[in-house]
Amino acid sequence: MLKPASAGASGAELFFARTNGEAGTSGHIWRGAAGCDADWSFRQLSFAGQIDLNPDASRSGVGNNHVTFQRDGSHIVYLNNSSGTYRGREFATPGVEPRVTTSQGVVFVAFRDFRQHPFVAIFRSGAWSGRDLTPGAGGQPVLAVTASGGRGTVLAASFSSHRLYAVADL
């Protein structure tokens, strides 16, 4: 993610999984950050579990990062640094390949749940809620999540019909 030039603090941040699955070693999510001088610094963000994969990140406001990733197979984790340090939660609904975005203080975390359906967890008005977006349907991976005006849209694909579709106004 690019950091906008506010008070001369432009730069970039990168979130990645440092894992060597071939060797069977554990791995975790790391954050890399650099200013205009391209001097990178790195910090480990996740410490629990054995293997953390598939990070996705979004930024809101000045320097407020939202990060989501998959832990130990099917646990979805969400972190943000609004308190000055990265804190978050692990969702009760298992899933894979999470995506995150935010708009006007509302956070959207979308992923493919254990039924292979798009699932969205939404933080709005101080509380989390979640729901299966396509109950009764076949397998559907989440491709992206986007938001504007405090409302979210999840883009997914249908394996059975070979179509793309969006679930909007979340």
N, C-alpha and C positions, 0 to 999 in steps of 0.2 A: 504494500500500500504506500502511496506517496503521502508524505506529510506536507500540508500546505504551508506556504511561507507566512507564518504569523509570528510577529516579533522576532524575525530573523531566524526562526527555528525550522526551516524546511529540511526535508530529508526523506528517508524511506524506511519502512519497516517490513519485515518478512517473517512469516510464521511457517515452520516446516517440521516434519517428523524426522528425527534422527534415529533410524532403526536399521539394523542389519538382519533382516528376516532370514536370509540365506544361511547365515551363521547361527541363527537361533538366539541372538542376543536381544535383550529388552531394548526398548527405545521410547523416547518421550518427545514432547513438543518443545521446540525452541523458538525464541524470538531473536531476530537479528535486526539491528538498528544502525543507521548511518546518517550523518548530517551531510551538508554540502561538500565537506572535505572527503567524502567516501571512506571515512575511517569507521569500519564496521565493529560493533561490539555484539556479543552473543550472550544469551541468558536462558537457562532451562526454565520452562514454565510449568511443566507437569512432572510430578514425582511419584504419584500413586500408580498402581497397576503394573503390568509387564510390558505391554506394547500399545502405544498411542499412534493412531494413523489418521489420515485424511483431514488435516486442519483446513479451516476456512475462516476468514476474518473480514470484518467490516469496521468502519470508523464512524463515530458520531461526535459532533461537537469538536472541541479542540483537544485532541489527544486521548479521547475515550475510545478504546479498542474493544471490540466484541470478537471473541474467538470461540470456535466450536471444533470438536474433534471426536473421534471414535476410540474408546478405550477397551482393551482386552476382548476384542471381537464385536460386542454389540452394545456396549454402554456409551451413551452419548453424553458428552461433557460440554458445558458452556462456561466461559470465563469472561470477565470484563475488568477493566482497571479504573473504574470510576472512583474508587476509594483511594487511589494512589498506588495500590498493589493489586495484582491479579487475584480475584476471588470469583467463585461461581458455584455451580451445582451440577449434579449428575441426574439426568432424567430417569424416571421409573420405567418408561416405555423403551424397550430395546430397539436398536436400529443400526443403520450403517450410512456412510457417506453424507454427513450433515452439511448444511449450508446455513449461513447467518446473514441477517441484515437488520437495519434499524431505521426508524423514521419517527420524528417528534416524540422521542422517549419510549416508543413501543419497540420491543425486540421480537424478531421472528426467527425461530430455529426450525428448519424443515429437514426431514430425513426420511429414508425408506424404513418403515417399521418391520416388525417380525412377521406380519402378514404380507409383506412385500408391497405395501401401499404407502403413498405419500402421507406423512404425519407432520403436523405443525404444532410447535409449542410457542405460545405467545405470552409475553410479559407486558401487561397493560394495566394501568391504574394500581400498581403496586402488587399485583398477583399474577401467577402463572396459570395458564389453562392450556389444554392440548386436545387435539382431535384427529381422527383418521379422516382424510379428505375424500377418500373414495371407497367407503365400505362396500363389500360385496364384489368388488372388481378384481381383476387379475393382477399380476405383477407389474409395478409401475415405479421406476426409479425417479427420484427428484433430480432435476437438472440444474435448477436455479431458484433463488428466492429474491424478490425485489420489493421495495416499499416506497411509498410516497404519501404525504399527508396523513401519516399515522395508520395507513391501511396497507396490507401486504398482498402479494401475488406469488403463488408457487407455480413454477413451470415443471411439468412432468411428461413422461412418455408412457404409452401403453404398449406392452409387449404383444398383446393379442390383436390389437387393431392397427399396429404400426403407425400410431398418430402421436403428435405432440398436442398438449392441451394446457390450459392455465386455469387455476382455481384462484379467483380474484376476490377482492373486497373482504379480506380476512381481518 
